[in-house]
Amino acid sequence: MGSFKDIFDTYNWDDTLASIFSKTENDVLRALGNTKRDLEDFKALISPAAKPYLEQMAQLSRQLTKKRFGNTIQMYSPMYLSNECQNICTYCGFSMTNKIPRKTLTDAEILKEVAYIKSKGYDHILLVTGEANRTVGVDYIDNALQLIRSQFANITIEVQPLLQDEYEQLIESGLYAVLVYQETYHRDEYKKHHPKGKKSNFDFRLDTPDRLGKAGIHKIGLGALFGLEDWRADSFFTALHLKYLQKTYWKTKYSISFPRLRPHSGGLEPKVEMTDPGLVQLICAFRLLDEDVELSISTRESEIFRNNIVNLGITSISAESKTNPGGYAVAPESLEQFEISDERPTEEITAMLKSQGLDVVWKDWANNWE
C-alpha cells in the first residue's frame, strides 16, 4: 500500500502556485455554480480572482455549514503537558535553541490542570507537547491518557509523529483524534525552518496521517502554518492531502485548522502575510470544497476576527487557552509556545456564540471508559 507521498511527488510547487494565480473570473463563477466541487474549483476559490466574490462565498459557506452541522459549535480546550523539545524550529517558542525554563507536568499537576478545565465545562481536550521522545514519549502520553480518560468524552493529541503501532497503543488507551500539521508543504522551505531534530525529516512527517489511517484513528486533523510560505499553495496541498486521505481511509473523520504565524520568543516574521480577508476566503473555500470536514479556529486569532467568522463555516473553537505547561492552575515559570490573541474567558466566548444564535456543544458523544 502506498502513501500520500506517491501523489505529492507528482506535483511541483511553482507550477501549482502558477496554476492558482492563473484562475480567472469565469473559473470562480464556475466553481461557485457547481454543487460538487473538485480541487480545480478549490484553486479558483483561493485565487486572487475570487476576492470580489468573498461575500457570495461566505453566504454559501454559511448555508452549507448550517445544513450539515446545524446551529452548533464545538468547544475544546488545549492543555500543554510539556515544553521540552529536541527540535530546532525557527517559528516556535519551544525550539531547542531557546534558553527558556522547561517544564513537564507530573501526574498530580496534570490532574490539577484537568480540574480547572473541567470546572469551565469542557469535555473535549487537546493534549499538546513539544517533540521530545525521551521526556514525553509514547509511555508518558499513554499514562496521561489513562489518567484522564474517564473525565473527557473526547481526547485529542498534538505531539511528535509516531509509528503505526504506537498510535494503536494510544487508541487502546482512549485516544480519539490526532492533529498533525505539515507546517509547510514546500520541501526546501520546510528544511530551512526545521534544520535539526527528528522533525527535519519531511517525508516521515508527510506520511504520518497514513500511519494514523492504518492504525484506525477516529479523526485526523490537518493544516499548514500560514506565513512560512505562500498560503495559497500550502492550502492546495492541504486540500490534496485531505482528499487522498478521505478516499483511502474513508472510515476516519477529518478536520482542518488555520494557524497563522504568531509572535514567540526569538520571533520570525512571516515570509508571506495572510490577511484577514485571505483567511476568510480560505475558510469558505474549504467549506465549499467539503461539506463534511470540521473547521477549527483557535485563540491565535483576534477577538474581532473570531466574532465574525464563527457563523461562516467554523465548527469548533477554543477559548481561554494557555500555551505553556501548567498555565491554567499550576502556573510554573515556563514559556508559552506562542502568544494567543483572543484572551477572553470561556464564559464570555460562550455568551458571544449564543448571542449569534449558536448552540454551544461541550460533548457530542461519550466514550464509556470504565
Secondary structure, DSSP 8 states (H G I E B T S, - for coil): ---HHHHHTT--HHHHHHHHHT--HHHHHHHHH-SS--HHHHHHHHSGGGGGGHHHHHHHHHHHHHHHH-SEEEEEEEEEEE-----B-TT-TT-TTS-----B--HHHHHHHHHHHHHTT--EEEEEE-S-TTTS-HHHHHHHHHHHGGG-SEEEEE-S---HHHHHHHHHTT--EEE---B-S-HHHHHHH--BSGGG-HHHHHTHHHHHHHHT-SEEEE-B-BTSS-HHHHHHHHHHHHHHHHHHSTTSEEEEE--B----TT----SS---HHHHHHHHHHHHHH-SSSEEEE-TTS-HHHHHHHTTTT--EEE-S---STTTTTT--S---SS--S----HHHHHHHHHHTT-EEES-SS-----
